[in-house]
Amino acid sequence: MLEITRIRENKAEIIELLKVRNMDAEAQIEKIIAVDEEWRANKQKQDSLLAESNSIAKEIGQLFKQGKRDEAEQLKQRGVEIGDEKKSLIETVNNLASELQELLYEIPNVPHPSVPQGNSDEDNVTISEAGTIPEVPDFWIPHWGLAKKHELIDFEMGVKVTGAGFPFYTGKGARLQRALINFFLDEARDAGYKEIIPPFMVNEDSGYGTGQLPDKEGQMYQDGKGKDALYLIPTAEVPLTNMYRNVMLAEADLPLKVTGYTPCFRREAGSYGSDVRGLNRLHQFDKVEIVRVEHPSQSYAVLDQMVAYVQGLLTKLGLPYRTLRLCGGDLGFTAALTFDLEVYSAAQDKWLEVSSISNFEAYQANRLKLRFKGADKKKTLAHTLNGSALALPRIMAALLENNQTEDGITIPKVLVPYTGFETI
């Protein structure tokens, strides 16, 4: 969430930048400032009463030692009055702090100045394209047809056992899926990321820490209520980043680079039509994630490095891709700047998103209380970044579609050591 000091000191700038998200936040920002001012005024009163109470306690002891019992009793009465006032103030201060927290949760991250204005994904800006889009022979078919023809993925069995969006991978389809996971993890390891196998469920605090709650609560599968609530992770970003919740780092600890493979679970409520057919949109899918904790002065240079790293994976797989800068209307709630990478699906004649790489600046770190201490002992919020490297379903779809021949499907050379076969 945004730091309250930043809101107080840069109110007009924040209101203006949030307009890039098509959000008129003036009333909400003014409400936040008003509640914050009320909280600070009452907190000051509370602190003053505490100081007076401590002073009276010392003075009462001295008066009793001096035999001035009557004066001591009068001060004791004042102490009782202060105690009553303190109880009332503590309740007021706590209520205002909770109200302020809830208001801050409602404000998304401030977009980076480079984020373009726009309303939806149609307004995202293409930065670059790479690779050759193949010509489509008459015999080419979409991946769901290939999956059935070669017995690679069983969508019907998934519907029977669980529901739509939960496919079975079978035979060489399962081996190709596992090959992709291992390839992505090995590449991340070679790039200096520490591999983690995190839990696939998180608690409510973790959901709030990275911003899935309360913003995306309706998109998450939940078990239990209240303090017993657990959520199936929508991305490995959540457990990996929450490893550093309530952590004080030394500046020398930075940067932190971790990677992890997990299944991901998303309700994707209201998703229908051809755009969600086959592997295009699932409720359960596999993904390898990269997460970084960085010094604020380095985070945007690192964001560019992460984009280049994911581009490199797509190049090694031989997939044509393009890189987009997301507009304000398509920017995630917690992100300050996001680049999407999309691969071209030849048999579907469309671009498919396979990765989002984002800099959250200090937005998540402020929720997480993730800070580092410099040589000057000053405590500073770190910057967090993450990226899909990569999400498997649409990678699988594009690999099957773009590499089909009259005799079968050709496996990219970089994957053959992992699959153990060159063709399907």
Secondary structure as UniProt FT lines:
FT   HELIX           4..9
FT   HELIX           11..18
FT   HELIX           19..21
FT   HELIX           26..65
FT   TURN            66..67
FT   HELIX           69..105
FT   TURN            113..114
FT   HELIX           121..123
FT   STRAND          125..130
FT   TURN            138..139
FT   HELIX           143..149
FT   TURN            150..151
FT   STRAND          153..154
FT   HELIX           155..161
FT   TURN            164..165
FT   STRAND          168..169
FT   HELIX           172..190
FT   TURN            191..192
FT   STRAND          194..195
FT   STRAND          201..203
FT   HELIX           204..210
FT   TURN            213..216
FT   HELIX           217..219
FT   STRAND          222..223
FT   HELIX           226..228
FT   STRAND          230..232
FT   HELIX           237..242
FT   TURN            243..246
FT   STRAND          248..250
FT   HELIX           251..253
FT   STRAND          256..265
FT   TURN            269..270
FT   HELIX           274..276
FT   TURN            277..280
FT   STRAND          284..294
FT   TURN            296..298
FT   HELIX           299..316
FT   TURN            317..318
FT   STRAND          321..325
FT   HELIX           328..330
FT   TURN            333..334
FT   STRAND          337..345
FT   TURN            346..349
FT   STRAND          350..359
FT   TURN            361..362
FT   HELIX           363..368
FT   STRAND          371..373
FT   TURN            375..376
FT   STRAND          379..381
FT   STRAND          383..391
FT   HELIX           392..402
FT   STRAND          409..410
FT   HELIX           413..415
FT   HELIX           416..419
//
